Amino acid sequence: MYDFDWSSIPGALPFLWQGMKVSLGITAVAVAAGIAWGTVLAVMRLSSARAVSLFAAGYVGLFRSVPLVMVLLWFFLIVPSLLRDVLRLSHATDLRLASAMVAFALFEAAYYSEIIRAGIQSVSKGQRAAALALGMTPLQAMWHVVLPQAFRNMLPLLLTQAIILFQDTSLVYVSALADFFGAAYKVGDRDGRLVEMLLFAGAVYFVLCSAASWAVRLLRRRVLA
């Protein structure tokens, strides 16, 4: 029978906290950039210009058809060399975190785009027509009238996707980046207590994501009330 030993965890907490900050940082940047770019893509998908709509549809289709871990590997191999050439950085500069943030932001934008597009379509067409009748341009109507109502309707879904994104940050292990999961794995491997550390990491993910999901459910009730 396996003999559990949890003694490695207290001493590893500072290192694990550093990993958690990496996971939270990637999540925050990817959510902000993903929603911003996803909003642009959603508006492009709904554009009457066929070329613009097809570009957005192709982008969304591409990123939703490729596994996230493969996207992370692509960007881990491409982005560092590209940034070093453009910014003339030293080869010793660690760009793994920047690569992960770019990959997650572009990948998540495809999913946020579909959520935002559905939110825009949930707003009555009469709202946009009324804004146009008041003299607004189509862009002003979208920005000042449609999008605020759409974001109110889809806020719970956007936050739910953010929770999924936080869970997915564990995949940055493919670039040897010390996020929370990677930090837990390294400590467990070093101390010969991999089972305990992975169980502890899983418990932390469970507590954080369960609490966030509970908060989203409360928010959904308020939005729908």
Beta strands, then each sheet from edge to edge (+ up, - down):
end
